[in-house]
Each structure stands twice: as C-alpha cells, then as structure tokens.
Amino acid sequence: MVHLTEKRWHELLWVRAGDPGAIARAYAGRRRRPALLSAKRTLFLVAADHPARGALGVGADPTAMADRRTLLERLLIALENPEVDGVLGSPDIIEELLLLDALHDKIVLGSMNRGGLAGADWEIDDRFTGYNARSLVESRLDGGKMLLRLVDSDPGTIPTLHACADAVSELAAHGLMAMVEPLPYRRDESGTLRLQTDAASLQRAITVASGLGVTSAHTWLKIPAPQDLSVLDATTLPVLLLGGAPSGDIAADLASWGGALSHCAARGLVVGRSLLYPPDGDVARAVQAAADILKEAR
C-alpha cells in the first residue's frame, strides 16, 4: 500500500508553498495523548532527526535519507502500527507529518540541537538549531531531545554541556520531558570520532547527563543498548534504548535490544534507521519485530 500517493505528495508541496499558516493550525489542532507511557508502561518512538545534522547514510548508501518523499512514506508506515507510540524529529519533519495528519494521539518529541553537523570540524560543539523549550510549549509537543556527545579532548563539549543543562531546566519548568542522549566518544589516531560502548564510559556519561539542570524530575535518558546490564544500574531515571547505526543484521540488532530491555530501568525504544531502512525494505515487518521484542521483554 502506498501511503504517500502522488496526489497527497503534491498537496503537501502546495501547502508548503501556498499556505504556510497551515502548519500553525496543524500544531494547534493535534490531538494529544494524555500520558507519555503506554498502557503497558513502555514507550516506543521512531527517530527521524538524522537529516537535520547531515547524517544521511544507511549502510553502504551515503544519501539514503536524503529523499524526503521516501523518508516520509516510511515514517507513515511505522506510525500506522498501533504499538508505535510516537516520533522524534526535527521541526521540518514533524511539520510535514502534521500536515499529513499522522500525529494525532501520538507522543511527539522535538529535536533541539542539530548544529554539530556529521563530519564537521566543530561536530562536538553541537549548537541548538532546532526547537527550543518555548517553541515546544507553544507547539504543544510532549518534550524535547538533545544530543550530548562527551569528548574529554574536545572543548566543544563544554558549550554543548551547558546548553543541554539550560534546556533540561527550561523544559522541566514547563513539565515537559527532557530526553538527553549522552554518548561518550574519543578521537582515534586519525582524528575520527569513535563511540565508546564499554561499561565504564557509558556509566560515566549516564551520571553526567543525570545531573544536568536544576531538577531531574522530567529527564529521560536515551542510550545505546549495553551488553553489560550493570550500565543501567547507574541511574533511576527512565531509559530508552537507541537503535544506532544499523548493523545490516536486523535480527542481531533486535536481540541486542531485547537483552537490555529486560532491565527495570529500561522503558522502551527510540529507533530510526534500523527500522525505517531495514535490509529487506520491509518497514512494517521491522517495526512489528521491534514491538514484539519490547512486549516480550516487559
């Protein structure tokens, strides 16, 4: 089934050009879900904020996410699954989904800092170039997400750390979720950033993120699924597991998430490319497989 037909696509393009006020009306008219957690006390979100940071690659295709019509089609398929609680995206993608009438009764999180462009010299100095706390409140969204890459050798970490702390405080003041994604990195001999997934590095990142802002009352964490479940003992905050870069083996990815989801701190998944661009192209099947893993773990 084609969700984004030729007619629907061209209507979207026309609204973009001829009726920009439709976006404000769509924000105002969205039916909001009353609670973050599902009835099963879990949260399953699809992530789609990668393009705003220039991270377009999936597997061997460096521009897989550049085709917006294809991306939106895949998002519509994912959001059609009732097990999917909502979406995480940058303003442009959220607004396109709103115009496509796809976000009623869904949890919607806005991506806040996308200025650390993938591969840029300043990548770690990740400026807030997307939603801010005020816009999230005015747009009636359910929270904001921020990326916090921690690199001890890069002073660009410092302004990002400070900006994330301010955002956590501002979101909490309005009762909105602050989803912090703390990722420990180091630069190898060639200067390439490498994610550190050992227990000690992840635990340190979690404790740093947990202490940001004037209160942690509305803070959630988004972290890679750890092999060592003691990593999740580092916090009482609710944790969502991220999918990360697809391995090319969806079964292996699902298995890695399932183990970590059994920990009592884990509340669900935030997965993007692994589900939207599975190796076999079957988005609906990949999304349902992830939903089944979450159900089994809880």
SEVEXMAR-602607 format. One line per 8 residues: number of its first residue (from 1); for each residue y, x, z of N, C-alpha, C, O. Coordinates in pm, whole numbers. Each point is the difference from the previous one (the first is absolute). Layout:
<atoms>
NUM) Y,X,Z,Y,X,Z,Y,X,Z,Y,X,Z | ...
</atoms>
This chain:
<atoms>
1) -120,85,0,120,-85,0,125,88,0,10,95,78 | 84,-127,-166,125,74,-6,100,-69,93,36,-116,-22 | 10,187,123,93,-57,95,145,10,-50,83,-87,27 | -54,194,-98,135,21,-49,-1,-20,-152,-6,96,-77 | 11,-222,37,-6,-34,-142,126,48,-72,99,38,63 | -106,-42,-195,117,39,-81,121,-85,38,111,52,14 | -133,-182,1,110,-91,35,57,35,137,122,8,17 | -209,13,79,45,30,136,74,134,4,100,14,70
9) -149,84,-144,63,132,-5,141,-10,-57,94,58,55 | -79,-129,-165,131,-11,-63,96,-85,84,121,23,-2 | -174,-120,75,86,-74,93,54,92,109,116,-10,39 | -202,100,10,43,96,101,110,91,-55,100,25,67 | -118,23,-189,101,87,-61,131,-75,-20,108,57,19 | -117,-186,-56,122,-78,-20,74,-20,132,122,15,5 | -194,-50,101,64,-19,129,68,128,46,111,-4,52 | -177,117,-72,59,129,35,135,19,-69,96,49,60
17) -88,-88,-187,122,22,-78,103,-111,17,120,26,5 | -167,-151,5,92,-112,-7,27,-74,128,94,-80,5 | -173,102,99,18,-76,124,-33,88,121,-95,-29,73 | 171,135,-50,-29,88,114,7,-70,135,-61,46,96 | 135,-155,-87,8,-76,123,-132,-64,40,-17,-42,114 | -77,35,-209,-132,-58,29,-73,82,106,-85,-53,72 | 117,181,-63,-68,85,98,38,-41,142,-86,-13,87 | 215,-7,-63,44,-44,134,-60,-136,34,-38,-24,115
25) 30,-64,-213,-60,-132,25,-148,13,32,-53,-74,82 | -15,168,-148,-143,19,25,-24,56,139,-94,-42,68 | 176,136,-24,-11,51,137,17,-116,99,-79,-17,92 | 184,-63,-114,31,-108,94,-105,-109,0,-21,-65,102 | -46,45,-214,-95,-109,-11,-144,37,32,-88,-86,-5 | 62,213,36,-138,41,27,-52,-63,128,66,6,104 | -183,-65,-110,-66,-52,119,-58,117,79,-83,76,-52 | 125,-62,175,-45,113,82,-122,-38,82,-12,-113,47
33) -77,207,-30,-115,-20,87,45,18,144,79,91,28 | -125,-174,64,52,4,137,-43,122,81,68,36,96 | -178,30,-132,-50,112,80,-40,115,-91,-45,-21,-112 | 64,144,162,-39,117,-77,-151,7,-20,-49,18,-112 | -24,-34,220,-145,11,-6,-64,-127,-55,51,-110,19 | -162,127,-87,-76,-115,-49,-72,-67,117,7,47,114 | -75,-154,-143,-77,-69,104,-110,91,55,-45,-19,113 | 4,116,-192,-103,94,45,61,121,72,-70,95,34
41) 202,-101,-12,74,105,71,-2,132,-76,-5,108,59 | 8,-119,-192,5,116,-87,117,-15,-97,64,-105,-7 | -36,212,-66,108,-2,-99,-44,83,-120,-35,117,15 | 36,-177,-132,-42,65,-124,115,-12,-100,29,-108,-49 | 34,221,21,114,3,-91,-31,85,-122,-75,97,8 | 135,-134,-119,-7,79,-122,132,76,-13,107,-59,11 | -116,190,-35,120,83,-9,40,22,-145,-83,27,-87 | 214,-39,62,49,18,-137,139,62,0,88,-43,-75
49) -69,144,160,132,66,3,-3,139,-60,99,73,7 | -211,-34,-66,-14,134,-55,99,30,-114,59,109,0 | -37,-201,-96,87,34,-112,143,38,41,62,83,-66 | -9,-142,173,138,29,40,19,144,45,112,49,6 | -222,20,27,5,140,37,-43,90,-115,-16,121,16 | -4,-182,-133,-42,75,-116,-145,41,4,-42,87,-77 | -37,-148,166,-143,29,10,-75,-101,-85,-35,-108,49 | 12,140,-174,-54,-95,-98,-145,25,-36,-61,-82,-69
57) 6,192,112,-132,39,-45,-113,-68,74,9,-29,119 | -117,5,-193,-127,-48,57,-110,76,-73,-15,-12,-121 | -62,91,196,-104,78,-63,56,96,-103,93,76,29 | -149,-80,-149,41,92,-106,121,-49,-77,52,71,-86 | -6,-193,114,114,-58,-73,128,20,82,17,-65,103 | 72,154,-147,120,29,79,105,-110,-1,95,4,79 | -109,-102,-167,99,-108,-9,-63,-138,10,53,-97,-54 | -166,87,122,-74,-127,6,86,-114,53,-10,-113,-49
65) 94,140,149,77,-107,63,136,-23,-66,81,-78,50 | -56,146,-162,129,-13,-66,14,-131,-76,112,-49,-18 | -221,-8,-27,5,-126,-75,16,-115,99,-94,-37,69 | 214,-19,-63,31,-99,103,-75,-130,-20,-41,-64,97 | 22,23,-221,-71,-126,-22,-144,11,49,-51,-93,63 | -14,205,-90,-136,22,46,-7,4,152,-91,-57,60 | 187,126,1,3,8,147,16,-138,61,-71,-35,95 | 162,-44,-147,22,-134,54,-122,-89,-21,-35,-79,87
73) -30,91,-201,-122,-76,-25,-106,32,105,-65,-90,52 | 50,217,-21,-100,41,98,38,-47,140,-87,-37,79 | 215,39,-48,45,-50,130,-25,-150,13,-40,-47,106 | 64,-27,-212,-25,-145,4,-148,-29,24,-34,-93,73 | -52,171,-135,-144,-18,22,-35,27,145,-74,-76,62 | 128,186,-6,-29,35,139,51,-106,96,-70,-39,93 | 192,-8,-115,61,-97,92,-65,-137,-8,16,-82,90 | -87,57,-197,-69,-128,-15,-118,-12,97,-41,-111,34
81) -11,225,11,-111,-2,95,51,-46,136,92,63,54 | -147,-168,4,51,-51,128,-19,97,116,63,-16,104 | -149,117,-121,-20,100,105,113,102,4,16,73,98 | 64,-68,-204,115,91,-5,118,-67,69,47,-105,-43 | -1,167,150,106,-61,81,139,18,-59,91,-78,30 | -72,180,-114,133,19,-53,14,130,-75,-98,57,-47 | 223,-12,36,31,113,-87,106,88,64,82,-46,78 | -86,173,-113,102,98,36,58,53,-129,-73,50,-86
89) 206,-59,70,58,45,-126,146,35,10,67,-32,99 | -17,98,-201,142,30,-13,73,-125,-46,-64,-94,-47 | 198,90,59,73,-124,-31,-28,-56,-139,-14,-121,-17 | 6,209,-83,-19,-51,-136,-132,-73,-15,-6,-108,-60 | -100,164,116,-132,-63,-13,-9,-128,84,-54,-101,-45 | 107,106,167,1,-121,82,74,-112,-71,-45,-114,1 | 157,146,-61,80,-103,-66,-68,-55,-124,11,-119,-30 | -83,203,-42,-75,-49,-115,-113,-94,45,-25,-102,-64
97) -41,137,172,-105,-88,52,59,-131,52,-62,-106,-14 | 180,113,74,67,-122,43,33,-90,-119,-22,-121,4 | 74,181,-111,34,-77,-119,-124,-59,-66,7,-102,-68 | -122,168,90,-126,-51,-52,-67,-98,96,-112,-45,-24 | 182,13,134,-46,-102,95,-132,40,66,-87,-85,22 | 72,215,8,-129,50,48,-2,34,149,-103,46,50 | 213,-67,23,7,50,137,15,-107,107,30,32,115 | -52,-158,-150,3,-104,103,-117,19,97,-113,28,-41
105) 142,-44,170,-101,7,106,-69,137,6,-112,11,50 | 180,90,-100,-51,137,7,91,84,90,119,-28,13 | -177,132,48,80,98,71,62,94,-102,-70,51,-88 | 200,-28,98,69,85,-97,76,110,76,89,-28,80 | -126,151,-108,66,116,60,77,75,-107,-51,25,-109 | 175,12,142,83,72,-94,-4,150,25,8,44,115 | -21,33,-221,-3,146,10,143,53,12,88,-40,-77 | -65,129,172,135,40,36,41,136,-57,107,11,-61
113) -188,92,79,41,132,-50,-88,45,-115,-120,20,16 | 182,-5,-132,-68,41,-122,72,117,-66,-29,34,-115 | 122,30,187,80,107,-61,-70,132,-13,45,87,-74 | -157,-69,145,-76,125,-13,-89,-5,-122,-121,-20,11 | 182,38,-128,-73,-18,-125,-119,95,-10,9,118,36 | -120,-170,-83,-123,78,-10,22,125,-84,43,-10,-115 | -72,126,172,13,125,-72,137,63,2,17,112,-48 | 83,-181,104,136,55,4,12,110,104,-77,4,96
121) 173,86,-115,22,107,97,35,-56,138,-32,60,102 | 98,-176,-101,46,-61,126,-95,-108,49,39,-83,83 | -162,81,-130,-91,-112,24,-10,-38,147,-10,-119,31 | 13,213,60,-19,-29,141,125,-62,62,-10,-74,98 | 128,103,-152,123,-66,45,3,-137,-66,63,-20,-104 | -132,-74,167,-30,-129,-62,108,-103,38,-16,-75,96 | 123,73,-172,113,-88,29,-37,-147,-15,-89,-37,-77 | 161,-47,153,-21,-145,-7,77,-55,-119,123,-11,4
129) -196,-22,-108,63,-48,-124,-45,-141,-38,40,-52,-104 | -122,-10,190,-47,-136,-28,61,-99,98,121,1,23 | -203,-86,33,48,-97,99,53,72,123,-47,109,34 | 146,-170,34,36,41,135,-26,-118,94,-37,-109,-45 | 55,131,174,-35,-104,97,79,-129,-25,-56,-110,5 | 184,123,-31,83,-119,-22,-49,-81,-121,-9,-122,7 | -23,191,-116,-45,-72,-119,-135,-67,22,-25,-107,-54 | -61,170,133,-129,-62,30,18,-128,79,-70,-99,-24
137) 164,100,119,29,-121,78,59,-108,-91,-45,-114,1 | 146,151,-80,68,-97,-86,-94,-55,-108,15,-114,-43 | -110,195,1,-94,-43,-104,-119,-76,56,-86,-47,-76 | 80,36,209,-107,-75,67,-138,62,-25,-100,-71,-13 | 97,204,9,-129,68,-12,-56,23,140,66,-27,100 | -188,78,-94,-72,6,127,3,137,67,-49,17,111 | 107,80,-179,10,133,59,30,103,-105,16,-30,-119 | -7,155,164,29,110,-90,-96,115,22,-48,23,111
145) 22,49,-217,-90,114,6,76,127,-33,84,2,-89 | -115,105,162,63,129,-26,-105,110,-3,-95,0,78 | 115,94,-171,-89,114,-15,59,119,75,117,35,-19 | -197,26,104,45,115,80,-98,115,-19,-101,10,69 | 134,78,-165,-83,118,-21,53,113,88,117,38,-7 | -207,15,89,37,102,97,-45,136,-50,-120,27,-13 | 218,59,-16,-28,136,-48,80,96,87,122,9,-13 | -189,61,101,69,85,97,85,108,-65,100,43,57
153) -138,1,-176,73,108,-67,113,-50,-88,71,81,-60 | -51,-213,53,102,-57,-90,103,-76,82,-32,-102,60 | 158,150,-57,104,-69,79,33,-139,-53,72,-75,66 | -122,40,-185,20,-135,-51,-68,-104,86,30,-119,-11 | -122,162,96,-66,-91,93,100,-59,99,-12,-115,40 | 112,195,-1,89,-40,109,83,-125,-35,-2,-96,78 | 75,92,-191,76,-123,-30,-89,-121,-21,40,-112,33 | -159,132,-87,-91,-113,-19,-47,-53,135,-7,-121,21
161) -25,212,70,-43,-38,135,109,-82,69,-28,-102,63 | 152,149,-74,113,-69,64,23,-137,-62,24,-98,72 | -30,90,-205,22,-128,-67,-110,-100,34,28,-119,16 | -151,165,-4,-110,-89,36,19,-54,142,-27,-117,27 | 72,204,65,24,-44,137,106,-110,3,-15,-100,71 | 122,118,-148,105,-102,-6,-55,-131,-57,32,-108,50 | -114,118,-153,-55,-120,-63,-93,-75,95,3,-123,6 | -85,197,69,-88,-64,98,83,-79,101,-34,-115,32
169) 142,176,18,85,-67,98,66,-125,-58,3,-104,65 | 48,115,-188,70,-112,-62,-95,-115,-31,35,-116,21 | -153,147,-70,-96,-106,-29,-45,-69,128,-13,-123,4 | -11,201,100,-43,-58,128,106,-93,57,-33,-102,61 | 159,136,-82,109,-84,51,-2,-139,-63,50,-96,58 | -109,86,-176,-9,-129,-70,-141,-59,8,-29,-102,-62 | -59,166,140,-135,-51,16,-89,16,-122,-96,-75,-16 | 129,171,-70,-80,22,-121,-93,120,16,32,97,70
177) -147,-103,-137,-93,111,3,64,125,-62,65,-7,-104 | -86,121,171,36,130,-56,-131,73,-27,-65,48,93 | 27,-39,-217,-124,69,-35,33,145,-35,65,27,-100 | -111,64,183,26,142,-20,-127,67,-52,-109,-19,55 | 124,95,-162,-113,71,-60,18,150,24,59,69,-84 | -109,-16,196,17,142,30,-112,83,-63,-117,-18,30 | 156,110,-117,-99,81,-70,29,147,20,107,48,-41 | -197,26,102,21,144,19,-35,77,-126,-110,-13,-55
185) 203,94,10,-20,82,-120,29,147,32,65,31,100 | -114,55,-185,41,140,0,9,46,-145,-60,-62,-88 | 133,169,64,7,57,-134,-99,115,-11,-6,86,88 | -72,-86,-194,-94,110,-21,72,121,-61,122,-1,-14 | -196,102,-22,59,123,-50,82,-21,-127,94,75,-27 | -128,-178,-50,76,-28,-123,120,-91,24,77,-27,-92 | -62,-20,217,110,-91,31,-35,-146,-15,85,-87,21 | -208,57,-57,-44,-138,-18,-25,-66,135,-60,61,89
193) 105,-183,-74,-22,-74,125,-144,-47,9,-54,-56,-94 | -8,80,210,-138,-39,23,-7,-86,126,44,41,107 | -101,-161,-122,-17,-88,114,-104,58,95,-107,44,-43 | 139,-43,172,-92,50,102,-72,-118,64,63,-86,63 | -193,81,-79,-76,-114,50,-89,36,118,-85,-80,40 | 102,199,17,-77,36,119,50,-81,119,114,-46,1 | -199,30,98,31,-86,114,126,43,73,84,-84,34 | -69,214,-9,115,47,77,132,-30,-71,97,-42,64
201) -93,62,-196,123,-26,-75,34,-148,-2,117,-37,15 | -219,-47,-34,25,-145,-2,42,-52,137,88,-85,10 | -151,136,95,38,-42,135,144,36,31,74,-80,57 | -34,199,-95,139,43,23,98,-89,-75,102,-41,55 | -134,10,-181,87,-86,-80,12,-139,62,108,-58,4 | -220,6,44,0,-133,62,88,-2,124,77,-94,20 | -87,197,65,79,0,122,148,16,-28,83,-56,72 | -48,131,-176,141,13,-38,54,-135,-49,107,-43,42
209) -181,-22,-129,45,-129,-55,7,-107,107,89,-86,-4 | -181,90,100,-3,-103,104,124,5,89,40,-101,57 | 22,219,-46,115,15,88,134,-18,-68,104,25,63 | -101,-68,-188,126,-16,-72,76,-124,46,-60,-104,29 | 193,116,-22,84,-116,29,13,-31,147,-60,67,85 | 138,-170,-55,27,-36,139,-110,-87,61,-4,-18,121 | -84,-34,-205,-115,-78,48,-110,6,-105,27,12,-120 | -150,-19,167,-115,-5,-92,-60,-140,-7,-111,-18,-50
217) 183,-81,100,-54,-135,12,-43,-59,-134,-95,-79,-6 | 163,117,-101,-32,-57,-132,-50,105,-98,-2,-23,-121 | -39,138,172,-47,109,-86,-149,-13,-29,-82,-18,90 | 49,29,-218,-138,11,-46,-13,135,-71,99,55,-49 | -220,-2,45,-24,126,-67,-88,-21,-123,-90,-84,-1 | 117,162,-102,-81,-1,-123,-48,143,-21,81,89,-28 | -212,-67,40,-52,136,-6,-126,5,-87,-63,-103,-24 | 27,223,-23,-125,13,-75,-119,-32,91,4,27,120
225) -107,-84,-177,-122,-29,77,-62,133,46,-44,78,-84 | 40,-52,215,-53,128,47,-152,-1,7,-62,-102,30 | 3,216,-56,-145,13,19,-32,8,149,-102,-52,46 | 191,117,28,-16,13,145,75,-115,66,123,0,2 | -195,-98,51,64,-120,55,80,29,125,77,-86,44 | -91,204,17,81,34,116,148,9,-38,87,-7,87 | -58,23,-215,139,0,-47,71,-127,45,116,3,41 | -186,-115,-49,61,-129,32,14,-22,150,62,-98,43
233) -120,186,37,19,-8,144,138,49,42,36,-8,117 | 41,59,-212,131,58,31,109,-105,17,113,35,34 | -144,-163,-57,106,-102,8,-55,-135,43,-118,-30,-18 | 206,-52,76,-31,-140,25,64,-89,-105,-21,-121,-1 | 101,180,-88,67,-78,-103,-102,-50,-102,-101,66,-24 | 128,-182,-37,-91,-48,-105,3,93,-120,106,46,-41 | -222,-19,-15,-15,95,-110,-55,-70,-122,-96,-76,8 | 158,103,-122,-53,-42,-129,-42,125,-76,70,101,2
241) -183,-107,-69,-52,114,-72,45,-4,-145,-9,-103,-67 | 58,216,19,48,6,-137,-113,45,-92,-94,68,42 | 105,-108,-168,-103,35,-96,15,141,-54,-99,69,-24 | 226,-25,5,22,133,-54,-33,9,-148,-25,-101,-66 | 24,224,15,-33,20,-140,-147,-35,-24,-87,44,75 | 58,-124,-179,-139,-39,-26,-88,122,-26,41,93,-70 | -160,-94,124,-93,111,-22,-74,-13,-132,-61,96,-48 | 67,-216,-12,-78,-26,-120,-133,-64,31,-72,-43,-90
249) 40,38,219,-125,-62,46,37,-109,100,14,28,120 | 1,-150,-167,48,-108,85,-96,-26,115,43,-37,110 | -173,55,-132,-98,-22,107,21,100,113,-10,-35,118 | 39,160,-154,24,103,101,129,-30,76,7,18,122 | 95,-63,-194,127,-35,66,-23,-113,100,48,7,113 | -119,-109,-155,-25,-115,87,-78,42,125,29,-46,110 | -126,133,-129,-81,45,113,86,77,101,-20,-14,121 | 114,95,-170,85,77,90,92,-91,80,28,26,117
257) 20,-134,-180,85,-95,73,-80,-76,103,48,-25,111 | -170,-13,-145,-81,-82,88,-27,65,133,3,-67,104 | -30,196,-104,-26,69,125,119,-3,93,-15,-29,119 | 133,58,-172,120,3,83,42,-139,45,58,-16,107 | -88,-86,-188,38,-137,36,-76,-51,122,39,-99,61 | -147,166,-25,-76,-42,118,69,36,130,-37,-50,107 | 139,138,-114,73,38,121,91,-114,44,58,-69,-83 | -47,49,213,74,-116,51,150,7,-29,66,-104,4
265) -11,221,-32,143,10,-33,29,-39,-144,113,-36,-33 | -214,42,-52,18,-30,-143,8,-151,-20,-86,-75,46 | 191,31,-115,22,-143,-23,-18,-41,-145,-4,-119,-30 | -8,216,-60,-17,-41,-138,29,110,-98,-6,119,33 | 38,-160,-157,15,92,-112,133,-20,-71,52,-111,-9 | 2,222,-42,111,-4,-96,-43,88,-116,4,122,10 | -46,-183,-118,-60,75,-111,70,-36,-130,30,-116,-25 | -3,218,-56,68,-22,-127,-83,36,-120,-73,-83,-55
273) 85,209,13,-60,42,-127,-151,-16,-5,-55,-33,-105 | -14,55,218,-146,-9,-1,-47,-139,-40,-104,-15,-65 | 180,-87,104,-39,-138,-32,65,-51,-128,-60,-78,-74 | 182,121,47,71,-48,-118,-47,69,-127,13,-55,-109 | -66,177,123,-46,75,-117,-140,57,25,-18,122,-3 | -81,-209,28,-136,48,24,-58,60,-128,44,-33,-110 | -143,121,123,-57,65,-118,-50,-97,-107,11,28,-119 | -68,-142,161,-54,-94,-98,101,-104,-46,-31,-84,-84
281) 154,90,139,105,-92,-41,-8,-138,60,86,-84,-29 | -186,56,111,-19,-133,57,75,-9,134,-56,30,105 | 181,-71,-112,84,-6,120,-54,-102,99,-8,28,119 | -28,-145,-168,-48,-106,89,-122,44,80,-10,-28,119 | -81,98,-185,-121,45,69,32,107,103,-57,0,110 | 146,93,-144,36,106,94,69,-58,123,-27,43,112 | 116,-140,-133,70,-63,112,-98,-74,90,9,10,122 | -102,-83,-181,-97,-73,80,-91,94,77,-38,-28,114
289) 2,140,-176,-84,99,70,72,55,123,-61,19,105 | 191,8,-118,77,47,115,11,-107,107,-10,30,119 | 30,-154,-160,5,-111,96,-130,-14,74,-1,-28,120 | -109,48,-190,-133,-11,64,-19,113,103,-57,-22,107 | 104,141,-141,-12,113,94,78,-28,127,-47,28,110 | 167,-83,-126,83,-34,117,-67,-107,84,0,7,123 | -56,-106,-189,-68,-110,72,-121,53,78,-21,-38,115 | -56,123,-178,-119,54,65,35,87,121,-71,-1,101
297) 181,76,-114,38,92,108,54,-72,121,-7,52,111 | 61,-174,-130,63,-71,111,-91,-110,53,36,-70,94
</atoms>
